[in-house]
Amino acid sequence: MNGTRPQRAVVVGGGLAGITAALELADAGLDVTLAEGRPRLGGLAFSFRRGNLTVDNGQHVYLRCCTAYRWFLDRVGGAELAPVQAKLDVPVLDVAHPRGPRLGRLRRDALPVPLHLARSLATYPHLSLAERASVGRAALALKKLDPADPALDGVDFASWLSRHGQSERTIEALWDLVGVATLNATAPHASLGLAAMVFKTGLLSEAGAADIGWARVPLGDLHDTLARKALDAAGVRVETRTKAEAISRTDNGGWQVTLSGETLDAEVVVLATAQKETYDLLPDGALDEPDKLLSIGTAPILNVHVVYDRKVLPQPFFAALGTPVQWVFDRTDSSGLTGEGQYLALSQSNAGDEIELPVAELRARYLPELEKLLPAARGAGILDFFVTRERTATFAPTPGVGRLRPSARTRADGLYLAGAWTATGWPATMEGAVRSGFSAAGAALAALGRPHVHPLQEAA
């Protein structure tokens, strides 16, 4: 039967995981349909219009070590639109210091690991001399850990840091500064396995691994417009505003996917959807313990957007201490804002206490904090203030979550799972999403007996 037509695949979900899986399957010669319930691609990393602005739902960054997401950017033709800084350089402003605001920087030199950060840590003003010395000892201990060791999954990161001489201030001013942004959790609520993965890969693998990249255009240009062009060029049929309603076996052992509007037969189905949606679509027997999917918690991210009538921030971004503000990015150019104003986006991870607060309350909370951080904001006019809320932005990286995350393969031949919440070894990042797409497509092609080289091995 398959000698007269290409083998068919249906990918359910048009986020980065689904797009990646669809591209990989189509590149291997399958006839692929991608179904996405939303009117656009990109999942939880997207853009929308607000008046004359193009707004990202949240500030997303990646690191030079995120090789899978960098592959994605190359594959859709967007690498030049989301460049990586030449060298890691993060301004960190503490406004709670007794002697007034203090600016420090986390940056690297061109020295080999771990010396690439030594000079930066030696002069980091937000820690005492003893605390800076303790960071080096903890980093060496962290480097010896194997993030894939299941025993690390059940330990919280804060306990490990405490055992290795890290003070509360050190955790706040360094470990959580990075960890909250990458894990979407503070150290007491983060799995040591995931934390070790982040810090070993980002800070202790290669000197340039933690250099930061971000989109200089709206995310929708990358994850929707360019991704759709790449999918079209690969021959993938893309159906947006199309939800999957059911998945069932056919009499010949294949799959039937019921979409809103039609039913498709396929040899391969990839569910690249969130945990709850995947649980609802899974046929009986596909997983040994499907209820584990519902035990994978979620964590919110709040984004605060402020448009000033003048420029108040002279640099692309900074991180903050001694304030509820976490990270602030200048999104003026990417949003299309014209004139003398400036558009800032505040990325507030681990936002459980604030995610449901009214806009007026958030405005009263954050505008004064920005004036503390940015003297030029004092007296500046506010042209717009709004918030975006991703209540289930990421899976919660809590201790023990590793045993809940399923692999790409299921017990049902031809059915595969993708999504940043699956067992990628990474936290819930764009990198993890793309890697999950690789895993699902690779497993499907292997089962079909089709030759396939992993994209990152090919790139190497």
Backbone hydrogen bonds in HBPLUS format (Angstrom, degrees):
<---DONOR---> <-ACCEPTOR-->    atom                        ^
c    i                          cat <-CA-CA->   ^        H-A-AA   ^      H-
h    n   atom  resd res      DA  || num        DHA   H-A  angle D-A-AA Bond
n    s   type  num  typ     dist DA aas  dist angle  dist       angle   num
A0004-THR N   A0001-MET O   3.37 MM   3  6.08 166.8  2.39 116.3 119.5     1
A0031-ASP N   A0007-GLN O   2.83 MM  24  6.05 165.5  1.85 155.9 160.5     2
A0267-GLU N   A0008-ARG O   2.93 MM 259  5.57 146.8  2.04 134.1 141.3     3
A0268-VAL N   A0008-ARG O   3.16 MM 260  6.47 153.6  2.24 150.8 156.6     4
A0009-ALA N   A0031-ASP O   2.88 MM  22  6.11 157.1  1.93 149.2 149.3     5
A0033-THR N   A0009-ALA O   2.94 MM  24  6.37 153.4  2.02 152.6 160.8     6
A0010-VAL N   A0268-VAL O   2.93 MM 258  6.40 152.2  2.01 149.6 156.5     7
A0270-VAL N   A0010-VAL O   2.95 MM 260  6.39 159.1  2.00 152.3 157.6     8
A0011-VAL N   A0033-THR O   2.83 MM  22  6.21 165.2  1.85 161.5 166.6     9
A0035-ALA N   A0011-VAL O   2.87 MM  24  6.27 162.6  1.90 167.0 172.9    10
A0012-VAL N   A0270-VAL O   2.82 MM 258  6.14 169.9  1.83 173.6 176.5    11
A0272-ALA N   A0012-VAL O   2.76 MM 260  5.59 151.3  1.84 151.2 160.7    12
A0013-GLY N   A0035-ALA O   2.78 MM  22  5.88 164.8  1.80 161.3 166.1    13
A0042-GLY N   A0014-GLY O   2.90 MM  28  6.14 167.0  1.92 150.2 147.4    14
A0019-ILE N   A0015-GLY O   2.91 MM   4  6.09 168.6  1.92 162.1 165.6    15
A0020-THR N   A0016-LEU O   3.01 MM   4  6.01 162.6  2.04 142.1 147.3    16
A0021-ALA N   A0017-ALA O   3.01 MM   4  6.23 167.4  2.02 151.2 154.7    17
A0022-ALA N   A0018-GLY O   2.90 MM   4  6.03 163.2  1.93 150.6 155.6    18
A0023-LEU N   A0019-ILE O   2.95 MM   4  6.16 161.3  1.98 152.8 157.4    19
A0024-GLU N   A0020-THR O   2.98 MM   4  6.19 167.3  2.00 156.1 159.5    20
A0025-LEU N   A0021-ALA O   2.95 MM   4  6.12 162.7  1.98 152.7 157.3    21
A0026-ALA N   A0022-ALA O   2.92 MM   4  6.01 161.1  1.96 148.5 154.2    22
A0027-ASP N   A0023-LEU O   2.83 MM   4  5.94 158.6  1.88 149.7 156.0    23
A0028-ALA N   A0024-GLU O   3.19 MM   4  6.34 132.4  2.43 134.3 145.4    24
A0028-ALA N   A0025-LEU O   3.20 MM   3  5.16 133.0  2.43  92.7 105.4    25
A0030-LEU N   A0025-LEU O   3.12 MM   5  5.64 161.2  2.15 151.4 146.0    26
A0029-GLY N   A0026-ALA O   2.93 MM   3  5.14 161.5  1.97 109.3 114.6    27
A0237-ARG N   A0032-VAL O   2.95 MM 205  6.28 167.5  1.96 160.0 157.6    28
A0034-LEU N   A0237-ARG O   2.77 MM 203  6.15 164.8  1.80 166.5 170.9    29
A0239-GLU N   A0034-LEU O   2.83 MM 205  6.09 166.1  1.85 173.9 176.3    30
A0036-GLU N   A0239-GLU O   2.86 MM 203  6.20 164.1  1.89 160.2 161.3    31
A0241-ARG N   A0036-GLU O   2.81 MM 205  6.02  99.3  2.47 141.1 160.1    32
A0242-THR N   A0036-GLU O   2.86 MM 206  5.39 173.6  1.87 129.3 128.8    33
A0241-ARG N   A0038-ARG O   2.80 MM 203  4.95 160.1  1.84 132.8 131.1    34
A0045-ALA N   A0042-GLY O   3.07 MM   3  5.48 160.8  2.10 131.7 137.3    35
A0057-ASN N   A0046-PHE O   2.95 MM  11  5.93 163.6  1.98 153.8 155.4    36
A0048-PHE N   A0055-VAL O   2.78 MM   7  5.33 146.6  1.89 145.5 156.6    37
A0055-VAL N   A0048-PHE O   2.75 MM   7  5.33 165.0  1.78 172.8 168.5    38
A0050-ARG N   A0053-LEU O   2.92 MM   3  5.19 163.6  1.95 146.9 150.3    39
A0053-LEU N   A0050-ARG O   2.98 MM   3  5.19 161.9  2.01 130.0 129.6    40
A0054-THR N   A0335-SER O   2.91 MM 281  4.57 152.6  1.98 126.2 134.7    41
A0062-TYR N   A0213-GLY O   2.89 MM 151  5.19 158.1  1.93 146.9 150.9    42
A0213-GLY N   A0062-TYR O   2.74 MM 151  5.19 168.6  1.76 156.6 155.3    43
A0066-CYS N   A0063-LEU O   2.85 MM   3  5.34 163.2  1.87 117.9 123.4    44
A0064-ARG N   A0211-ASP O   2.88 MM 147  5.40 136.2  2.08 146.5 158.3    45
A0065-CYS N   A0209-ALA O   2.97 MM 144  4.57 141.5  2.12 145.3 133.4    46
A0067-THR N   A0065-CYS O   2.86 MM   2  5.49 131.5  2.09 108.2  93.1    47
A0070-ARG N   A0066-CYS O   3.06 MM   4  6.28 155.3  2.12 150.4 158.2    48
A0071-TRP N   A0067-THR O   2.95 MM   4  6.10 145.0  2.07 134.6 143.9    49
A0072-PHE N   A0068-ALA O   2.94 MM   4  6.31 153.0  2.02 145.2 152.7    50
A0073-LEU N   A0069-TYR O   2.92 MM   4  6.28 159.9  1.96 151.5 155.6    51
A0074-ASP N   A0070-ARG O   3.01 MM   4  6.26 161.1  2.05 147.9 152.7    52
A0075-ARG N   A0071-TRP O   2.76 MM   4  5.98 158.7  1.81 154.5 161.4    53
A0076-VAL N   A0072-PHE O   3.01 MM   4  6.28 149.0  2.11 154.4 160.9    54
A0078-GLY N   A0073-LEU O   2.70 MM   5  4.81 163.1  1.73 154.0 151.2    55
A0077-GLY N   A0074-ASP O   3.10 MM   3  4.99 151.4  2.19  98.3 107.1    56
A0081-LEU N   A0078-GLY O   2.99 MM   3  5.27 143.5  2.12 107.3 118.5    57
A0082-ALA N   A0079-ALA O   3.22 MM   3  5.48 163.0  2.26 108.3 113.5    58
A0216-ARG N   A0081-LEU O   2.84 MM 135  5.70 175.6  1.84 162.3 163.7    59
A0085-GLN N   A0212-ILE O   2.84 MM 127  5.68 169.2  1.85 148.9 148.7    60
A0108-ARG N   A0088-LEU O   3.24 MM  20  5.63 144.2  2.38 139.7 139.7    61
A0090-VAL N   A0106-LEU O   2.85 MM  16  5.05 155.1  1.91 135.9 144.4    62
A0106-LEU N   A0090-VAL O   2.95 MM  16  5.05 159.5  1.99 138.6 144.0    63
A0319-ALA N   A0091-PRO O   2.87 MM 228  6.22 170.3  1.88 163.2 165.7    64
A0092-VAL N   A0104-GLY O   2.76 MM  12  5.11 170.4  1.77 147.9 147.0    65
A0104-GLY N   A0092-VAL O   2.82 MM  12  5.11 169.6  1.83 150.4 154.0    66
A0093-LEU N   A0319-ALA O   2.93 MM 226  6.37 161.1  1.96 156.9 155.6    67
A0321-LEU N   A0093-LEU O   2.84 MM 228  6.05 152.6  1.91 147.4 145.7    68
A0094-ASP N   A0102-ARG O   2.86 MM   8  5.26 172.3  1.86 158.9 159.4    69
A0102-ARG N   A0094-ASP O   2.87 MM   8  5.26 154.7  1.93 145.4 153.3    70
A0095-VAL N   A0321-LEU O   3.25 MM 226  6.52 161.4  2.28 146.6 142.1    71
A0100-GLY N   A0097-HIS O   2.91 MM   3  5.24 154.1  1.98 124.6 123.7    72
A0109-ASP N   A0116-HIS O   2.77 MM   7  4.75 149.6  1.86 131.4 141.9    73
A0115-LEU N   A0112-PRO O   2.79 MM   3  5.68 115.0  2.21 137.8 146.5    74
A0116-HIS N   A0112-PRO O   3.13 MM   4  5.56 124.2  2.46 122.1 131.0    75
A0117-LEU N   A0114-PRO O   3.47 MM   3  6.36 169.4  2.48 121.0 122.3    76
A0118-ALA N   A0115-LEU O   3.10 MM   3  4.93 152.0  2.18 100.6 109.2    77
A0121-LEU N   A0117-LEU O   2.98 MM   4  6.19 167.0  1.99 161.4 164.7    78
A0122-ALA N   A0118-ALA O   2.89 MM   4  6.01 152.0  1.97 147.7 156.3    79
A0123-THR N   A0119-ARG O   3.26 MM   4  6.45 134.3  2.49 141.3 150.4    80
A0123-THR N   A0120-SER O   3.30 MM   3  5.50 140.6  2.46  99.5 109.5    81
A0124-TYR N   A0121-LEU O   3.26 MM   3  4.92 164.5  2.28  98.4 103.1    82
A0132-ARG N   A0128-SER O   2.90 MM   4  6.18 156.9  1.95 153.7 159.9    83
A0133-ALA N   A0129-LEU O   3.08 MM   4  6.33 158.1  2.12 147.1 152.7    84
A0134-SER N   A0130-ALA O   2.99 MM   4  6.23 148.3  2.09 142.6 151.6    85
A0135-VAL N   A0131-GLU O   3.10 MM   4  6.39 141.1  2.26 144.4 153.7    86
A0135-VAL N   A0132-ARG O   3.21 MM   3  5.23 128.2  2.49  95.2 108.1    87
A0137-ARG N   A0133-ALA O   3.40 MM   4  6.81 155.6  2.47 145.3 151.1    88
A0138-ALA N   A0134-SER O   2.98 MM   4  6.24 161.2  2.02 151.6 156.7    89
A0139-ALA N   A0135-VAL O   2.84 MM   4  6.02 157.0  1.90 151.9 158.6    90
A0140-LEU N   A0136-GLY O   3.10 MM   4  6.33 154.6  2.17 144.6 150.2    91
A0141-ALA N   A0137-ARG O   3.12 MM   4  6.42 152.1  2.20 143.8 151.4    92
A0142-LEU N   A0138-ALA O   2.79 MM   4  6.05 153.8  1.86 150.8 158.8    93
A0143-LYS N   A0139-ALA O   2.93 MM   4  6.12 148.7  2.03 144.7 152.7    94
A0144-LYS N   A0141-ALA O   3.17 MM   3  5.43 143.3  2.31 101.8 111.7    95
A0145-LEU N   A0142-LEU O   3.02 MM   3  5.39 156.7  2.08 111.7 119.0    96
A0149-ASP N   A0146-ASP O   2.87 MM   3  5.47 168.7  1.88 126.4 130.0    97
A0152-LEU N   A0149-ASP O   3.01 MM   3  5.75 149.0  2.11 122.8 129.8    98
A0153-ASP N   A0150-PRO O   3.09 MM   3  5.39 140.2  2.25 105.3 116.2    99
A0155-VAL N   A0152-LEU O   3.21 MM   3  5.41 165.1  2.23 110.2 114.7   100
A0400-GLY N   A0153-ASP O   2.73 MM 247  5.29 143.3  1.86 128.1 131.2   101
A0192-LEU N   A0155-VAL O   2.75 MM  37  5.47 154.2  1.82 163.7 160.3   102
A0157-PHE N   A0190-ALA O   2.87 MM  33  5.65 151.7  1.95 157.5 164.5   103
A0161-LEU N   A0157-PHE O   2.91 MM   4  6.19 162.6  1.94 155.3 160.4   104
A0158-ALA N   A0187-ALA O   3.09 MM  29  4.60 144.8  2.22 107.8 103.1   105
A0162-SER N   A0158-ALA O   2.87 MM   4  6.06 158.7  1.92 151.7 157.4   106
A0163-ARG N   A0159-SER O   3.00 MM   4  6.23 157.2  2.05 147.0 152.9   107
A0164-HIS N   A0160-TRP O   3.11 MM   4  6.34 127.6  2.40 138.4 152.2   108
A0164-HIS N   A0161-LEU O   3.06 MM   3  5.05 135.5  2.27  94.7 107.6   109
A0166-GLN N   A0161-LEU O   2.97 MM   5  5.31 157.3  2.02 145.4 144.5   110
A0165-GLY N   A0162-SER O   3.14 MM   3  5.31 141.3  2.29 117.7 112.9   111
A0171-ILE N   A0167-SER O   2.98 MM   4  6.30 158.7  2.03 152.3 157.8   112
A0172-GLU N   A0168-GLU O   2.94 MM   4  6.17 160.9  1.98 147.7 153.1   113
A0173-ALA N   A0169-ARG O   2.82 MM   4  5.90 171.8  1.82 156.3 158.5   114
A0174-LEU N   A0170-THR O   3.01 MM   4  5.69 127.9  2.29 139.1 147.2   115
A0176-ASP N   A0171-ILE O   2.62 MM   5  5.57 167.7  1.64 163.6 163.7   116
A0178-VAL N   A0174-LEU O   3.27 MM   4  6.52 152.7  2.34 150.8 154.2   117
A0179-GLY N   A0175-TRP O   2.74 MM   4  5.76 160.8  1.78 146.0 151.6   118
A0180-VAL N   A0176-ASP O   2.89 MM   4  5.24 165.3  1.91 128.8 133.8   119
A0182-THR N   A0178-VAL O   3.14 MM   4  6.36 144.0  2.27 148.0 158.4   120
A0183-LEU N   A0179-GLY O   2.67 MM   4  5.44 160.7  1.70 153.7 159.4   121
A0184-ASN N   A0180-VAL O   2.90 MM   4  4.69 139.1  2.07 118.0 127.9   122
A0189-HIS N   A0186-THR O   2.91 MM   3  5.60 147.7  2.02 123.0 132.4   123
A0190-ALA N   A0187-ALA O   3.29 MM   3  5.16 169.0  2.30 111.0 110.1   124
A0191-SER N   A0397-PRO O   2.75 MM 206  5.94 149.6  1.84 177.6 167.2   125
A0195-ALA N   A0191-SER O   2.96 MM   4  6.21 165.6  1.98 154.7 159.4   126
A0196-ALA N   A0192-LEU O   2.77 MM   4  5.82 163.5  1.80 150.2 154.9   127
A0197-MET N   A0193-GLY O   3.06 MM   4  6.21 149.1  2.16 137.7 146.3   128
A0198-VAL N   A0194-LEU O   3.01 MM   4  6.30 158.9  2.05 150.4 154.8   129
A0199-PHE N   A0195-ALA O   2.97 MM   4  6.23 174.5  1.98 163.2 162.5   130
A0200-LYS N   A0196-ALA O   2.83 MM   4  5.65 157.9  1.88 143.9 151.4   131
A0201-THR N   A0197-MET O   3.04 MM   4  5.85 160.8  2.08 139.4 145.6   132
A0202-GLY N   A0198-VAL O   2.84 MM   4  5.73 159.2  1.88 144.7 151.9   133
A0203-LEU N   A0199-PHE O   2.89 MM   4  5.30 154.2  1.96 130.0 138.3   134
A0204-LEU N   A0200-LYS O   3.10 MM   4  4.67 136.7  2.30 111.0 121.9   135
A0209-ALA N   A0206-GLU O   3.15 MM   3  5.19 166.4  2.17 110.1 114.1   136
A0211-ASP N   A0208-GLY O   3.19 MM   3  5.54 168.5  2.20 116.2 119.5   137
A0221-ASP N   A0218-PRO O   2.92 MM   3  5.51 144.0  2.05 114.3 123.9   138
A0222-LEU N   A0219-LEU O   2.95 MM   3  5.32 129.0  2.22 106.2 119.1   139
A0223-HIS N   A0219-LEU O   2.81 MM   4  5.99 165.9  1.83 173.2 170.4   140
A0224-ASP N   A0220-GLY O   3.03 MM   4  4.94 140.4  2.19 121.4 127.7   141
A0225-THR N   A0220-GLY O   2.91 MM   5  6.33 158.1  1.95 163.9 168.9   142
A0226-LEU N   A0221-ASP O   2.93 MM   5  6.00 159.3  1.97 141.4 148.1   143
A0227-ALA N   A0222-LEU O   3.19 MM   5  6.26 128.4  2.47 134.3 147.9   144
A0228-ARG N   A0224-ASP O   2.77 MM   4  5.70 153.8  1.84 145.9 153.0   145
A0229-LYS N   A0225-THR O   3.13 MM   4  6.41 154.4  2.20 144.6 151.5   146
A0230-ALA N   A0226-LEU O   2.97 MM   4  6.25 158.0  2.02 149.6 155.3   147
A0231-LEU N   A0227-ALA O   2.89 MM   4  6.14 157.7  1.94 149.8 156.1   148
A0232-ASP N   A0228-ARG O   2.82 MM   4  6.02 162.3  1.85 150.9 156.0   149
A0233-ALA N   A0229-LYS O   2.89 MM   4  6.09 161.9  1.93 148.9 153.9   150
A0234-ALA N   A0230-ALA O   2.99 MM   4  6.18 140.0  2.15 139.9 150.6   151
A0234-ALA N   A0231-LEU O   3.14 MM   3  5.05 123.8  2.48  92.1 106.6   152
A0236-VAL N   A0231-LEU O   2.89 MM   5  5.16 155.0  1.95 156.7 150.2   153
A0235-GLY N   A0232-ASP O   3.00 MM   3  5.11 153.7  2.07 103.5 111.9   154
A0260-SER N   A0243-LYS O   2.95 MM  17  5.60 133.3  2.17 151.3 164.7   155
A0245-GLU N   A0258-THR O   2.66 MM  13  5.45 169.2  1.67 165.5 168.9   156
A0246-ALA N   A0258-THR O   3.38 MM  12  5.08 149.5  2.48 131.9 134.0   157
A0258-THR N   A0246-ALA O   2.84 MM  12  5.08 165.0  1.86 149.1 153.7   158
A0248-SER N   A0256-GLN O   2.96 MM   8  5.29 158.4  2.01 148.6 155.6   159
A0256-GLN N   A0248-SER O   2.76 MM   8  5.29 153.3  1.83 163.3 168.2   160
A0250-THR N   A0254-GLY O   3.03 MM   4  5.19 156.9  2.08 121.6 122.6   161
A0253-GLY N   A0250-THR O   3.10 MM   3  5.39 163.6  2.12 115.8 117.1   162
A0255-TRP N   A0266-ALA O   2.81 MM  11  5.16 154.1  1.88 163.0 168.9   163
A0266-ALA N   A0255-TRP O   2.85 MM  11  5.16 150.6  1.93 145.1 148.5   164
A0257-VAL N   A0264-LEU O   2.76 MM   7  5.18 163.7  1.79 156.8 161.4   165
A0264-LEU N   A0257-VAL O   2.89 MM   7  5.18 164.8  1.91 146.1 149.1   166
A0259-LEU N   A0262-GLU O   2.78 MM   3  5.31 156.1  1.83 165.0 173.3   167
A0261-GLY N   A0259-LEU O   2.84 MM   2  5.67 105.1  2.42 117.8 100.6   168
A0269-VAL N   A0414-GLY O   2.84 MM 145  6.20 158.5  1.89 169.6 172.4   169
A0416-TYR N   A0269-VAL O   2.89 MM 147  6.27 157.0  1.95 158.7 166.1   170
A0271-LEU N   A0416-TYR O   2.82 MM 145  6.21 166.8  1.84 163.2 160.7   171
A0418-ALA N   A0271-LEU O   2.94 MM 147  6.03 152.9  2.01 148.6 141.8   172
A0278-THR N   A0274-ALA O   2.83 MM   4  5.98 161.6  1.87 161.7 167.8   173
A0279-TYR N   A0275-GLN O   2.85 MM   4  6.09 161.1  1.89 152.3 157.7   174
A0280-ASP N   A0276-LYS O   2.98 MM   4  6.23 158.3  2.02 148.7 154.1   175
A0281-LEU N   A0277-GLU O   3.11 MM   4  6.32 139.1  2.29 142.0 152.1   176
A0281-LEU N   A0278-THR O   3.11 MM   3  5.20 129.0  2.38  98.2 111.6   177
A0282-LEU N   A0278-THR O   2.96 MM   4  6.03 136.1  2.16 153.1 164.4   178
A0286-ALA N   A0283-PRO O   3.22 MM   3  5.83 157.1  2.27 141.0 139.9   179
A0411-ARG N   A0286-ALA O   2.74 MM 125  4.83 172.6  1.74 150.3 147.9   180
A0292-LYS N   A0289-GLU O   3.03 MM   3  5.88 164.0  2.05 124.9 129.6   181
A0293-LEU N   A0290-PRO O   3.01 MM   3  5.81 151.8  2.09 120.8 126.8   182
A0294-LEU N   A0291-ASP O   3.02 MM   3  5.38 128.9  2.29 105.1 117.3   183
A0295-SER N   A0292-LYS O   2.95 MM   3  4.98 143.9  2.08  99.0 110.5   184
A0296-ILE N   A0293-LEU O   3.32 MM   3  5.56 161.2  2.36 103.3 108.8   185
A0396-ALA N   A0297-GLY O   2.80 MM  99  5.02 161.4  1.84 113.0 116.8   186
A0299-ALA N   A0394-THR O   2.86 MM  95  5.37 151.7  1.94 147.4 149.7   187
A0394-THR N   A0299-ALA O   3.20 MM  95  5.37 161.8  2.24 151.5 156.0   188
A0351-ALA N   A0300-PRO O   3.45 MM  51  5.64 168.5  2.47 129.4 130.0   189
A0301-ILE N   A0390-GLU O   3.00 MM  89  5.37 152.4  2.08 141.8 150.5   190
A0390-GLU N   A0301-ILE O   3.06 MM  89  5.37 171.3  2.07 166.7 166.8   191
A0302-LEU N   A0348-GLN O   2.95 MM  46  5.03 164.6  1.97 150.0 146.6   192
A0348-GLN N   A0302-LEU O   2.81 MM  46  5.03 155.8  1.87 171.7 176.7   193
A0303-ASN N   A0388-THR O   2.96 MM  85  5.21 163.3  1.98 164.0 163.8   194
A0388-THR N   A0303-ASN O   2.91 MM  85  5.21 156.8  1.97 147.6 154.8   195
A0304-VAL N   A0346-LEU O   2.97 MM  42  4.94 152.9  2.05 139.1 145.9   196
A0346-LEU N   A0304-VAL O   2.74 MM  42  4.94 169.6  1.75 154.7 158.4   197
A0305-HIS N   A0386-PHE O   2.83 MM  81  5.31 165.3  1.85 176.3 172.6   198
A0386-PHE N   A0305-HIS O   3.03 MM  81  5.31 159.1  2.07 145.5 151.6   199
A0306-VAL N   A0344-LEU O   2.95 MM  38  5.31 169.0  1.97 157.8 161.3   200
A0344-LEU N   A0306-VAL O   2.82 MM  38  5.31 163.5  1.84 166.4 166.0   201
A0307-VAL N   A0384-ASP O   2.88 MM  77  4.99 167.0  1.90 149.0 147.9   202
A0383-LEU N   A0307-VAL O   2.70 MM  76  5.30 145.9  1.81 153.6 163.0   203
A0384-ASP N   A0307-VAL O   3.38 MM  77  4.99 148.9  2.48 130.9 131.0   204
A0308-TYR N   A0342-GLN O   2.77 MM  34  5.23 161.3  1.80 165.2 161.1   205
A0342-GLN N   A0308-TYR O   3.16 MM  34  5.23 147.3  2.28 119.2 127.5   206
A0309-ASP N   A0381-GLY O   2.91 MM  72  5.19 135.2  2.11 143.8 147.0   207
A0330-ASP N   A0316-PRO O   2.88 MM  14  5.28 160.7  1.92 156.2 153.5   208
A0318-PHE N   A0328-VAL O   3.02 MM  10  5.54 142.2  2.17 146.7 156.4   209
A0328-VAL N   A0318-PHE O   2.94 MM  10  5.54 164.1  1.97 163.8 168.6   210
A0320-ALA N   A0326-GLN O   2.85 MM   6  5.24 148.5  1.95 152.0 155.3   211
A0347-SER N   A0327-TRP O   2.98 MM  20  5.43 152.7  2.06 145.6 154.1   212
A0329-PHE N   A0345-ALA O   2.89 MM  16  5.23 159.7  1.93 146.9 153.8   213
A0345-ALA N   A0329-PHE O   2.87 MM  16  5.23 159.7  1.91 149.9 156.8   214
A0331-ARG N   A0343-TYR O   2.81 MM  12  5.45 158.4  1.86 158.1 163.9   215
A0335-SER N   A0331-ARG O   3.07 MM   4  6.00 143.4  2.21 146.1 154.6   216
A0337-LEU N   A0332-THR O   3.35 MM   5  5.54 144.5  2.49 162.7 158.9   217
A0336-GLY N   A0333-ASP O   3.17 MM   3  5.41 148.8  2.27 105.0 113.9   218
A0354-GLU N   A0351-ALA O   3.01 MM   3  5.42 148.8  2.11 113.5 122.9   219
A0355-ILE N   A0351-ALA O   2.94 MM   4  5.66 134.0  2.16 165.1 177.8   220
A0357-LEU N   A0354-GLU O   3.00 MM   3  5.28 164.1  2.03 115.9 121.1   221
A0361-GLU N   A0358-PRO O   3.10 MM   3  5.35 121.4  2.46 101.6 115.4   222
A0362-LEU N   A0358-PRO O   3.06 MM   4  6.41 156.8  2.11 152.9 159.9   223
A0363-ARG N   A0359-VAL O   2.79 MM   4  6.02 152.9  1.86 153.5 161.7   224
A0364-ALA N   A0360-ALA O   3.03 MM   4  6.23 158.4  2.08 142.6 147.9   225
A0365-ARG N   A0361-GLU O   3.04 MM   4  6.20 133.1  2.27 135.0 147.6   226
A0366-TYR N   A0362-LEU O   2.86 MM   4  5.97 166.4  1.88 155.1 157.4   227
A0367-LEU N   A0363-ARG O   3.17 MM   4  5.81 165.8  2.19 144.0 148.3   228
A0370-LEU N   A0366-TYR O   2.94 MM   4  6.19 153.7  2.01 154.3 160.7   229
A0371-GLU N   A0367-LEU O   3.11 MM   4  6.41 146.7  2.22 144.8 153.9   230
A0372-LYS N   A0368-PRO O   3.08 MM   4  6.43 141.9  2.23 141.3 151.0   231
A0373-LEU N   A0369-GLU O   3.10 MM   4  6.41 152.9  2.18 145.1 152.2   232
A0374-LEU N   A0370-LEU O   2.71 MM   4  5.74 154.0  1.78 149.9 157.6   233
A0377-ALA N   A0374-LEU O   2.81 MM   3  5.49 159.6  1.85 123.9 130.7   234
A0378-ARG N   A0375-PRO O   3.09 MM   3  5.58 158.1  2.14 112.4 118.9   235
A0380-ALA N   A0377-ALA O   3.09 MM   3  5.10 159.6  2.13 111.9 117.5   236
A0401-VAL N   A0398-THR O   3.03 MM   3  5.66 157.4  2.08 148.0 146.7   237
A0404-LEU N   A0401-VAL O   2.94 MM   3  5.26 151.5  2.02 110.1 119.4   238
A0423-ALA N   A0406-PRO O   2.82 MM  17  5.45 161.9  1.85 148.5 146.9   239
A0417-LEU N   A0408-ALA O   2.81 MM   9  4.59 155.2  1.87 128.6 137.1   240
A0415-LEU N   A0412-ALA O   3.08 MM   3  5.67 159.5  2.12 145.3 143.9   241
A0422-THR N   A0419-GLY O   2.99 MM   3  5.61 169.1  2.00 122.4 126.0   242
A0424-THR N   A0422-THR O   2.78 MM   2  5.83 128.5  2.05 116.0  99.9   243
A0429-THR N   A0427-PRO O   2.87 MM   2  5.80 118.2  2.26 116.2  99.4   244
A0433-ALA N   A0429-THR O   3.04 MM   4  6.36 154.2  2.11 147.4 154.3   245
A0434-VAL N   A0430-MET O   3.07 MM   4  6.34 165.6  2.09 153.6 155.8   246
A0435-ARG N   A0431-GLU O   2.98 MM   4  6.21 166.3  2.00 154.5 158.8   247
A0436-SER N   A0432-GLY O   2.96 MM   4  6.14 147.5  2.07 143.2 151.6   248
A0437-GLY N   A0433-ALA O   3.15 MM   4  6.51 147.0  2.26 144.0 152.6   249
A0437-GLY N   A0434-VAL O   3.02 MM   3  5.09 119.7  2.39  97.0 112.2   250
A0438-PHE N   A0434-VAL O   3.02 MM   4  6.44 152.7  2.09 151.6 159.3   251
A0439-SER N   A0435-ARG O   2.99 MM   4  6.29 160.3  2.03 149.0 153.7   252
A0440-ALA N   A0436-SER O   2.98 MM   4  6.22 164.4  2.01 152.0 155.1   253
A0441-ALA N   A0437-GLY O   3.06 MM   4  6.15 172.1  2.06 151.4 154.0   254
A0442-GLY N   A0438-PHE O   2.79 MM   4  5.84 162.0  1.82 153.3 159.5   255
A0443-ALA N   A0439-SER O   2.94 MM   4  6.02 159.8  1.98 147.0 152.0   256
A0444-ALA N   A0440-ALA O   3.04 MM   4  6.22 158.3  2.09 146.8 152.9   257
A0445-LEU N   A0441-ALA O   2.91 MM   4  6.11 166.2  1.93 156.1 159.4   258
A0446-ALA N   A0442-GLY O   2.97 MM   4  6.08 153.7  2.04 144.3 151.7   259
A0447-ALA N   A0443-ALA O   3.05 MM   4  6.22 157.3  2.10 144.9 150.6   260
A0448-LEU N   A0444-ALA O   3.04 MM   4  6.30 141.0  2.20 142.2 153.1   261
A0450-ARG N   A0445-LEU O   2.89 MM   5  5.20 158.9  1.93 161.6 157.5   262
A0449-GLY N   A0446-ALA O   3.04 MM   3  5.04 152.6  2.12  99.8 108.5   263
A0457-GLN N   A0454-HIS O   2.98 MM   3  5.28 124.5  2.30 108.1 122.8   264
A0458-GLU N   A0454-HIS O   2.90 MM   4  6.16 156.1  1.96 158.5 166.5   265
A0459-ALA N   A0455-PRO O   2.87 MM   4  6.08 151.4  1.95 142.1 149.8   266
A0460-ALA N   A0456-LEU O   3.05 MM   4  6.14 146.8  2.16 133.0 141.4   267
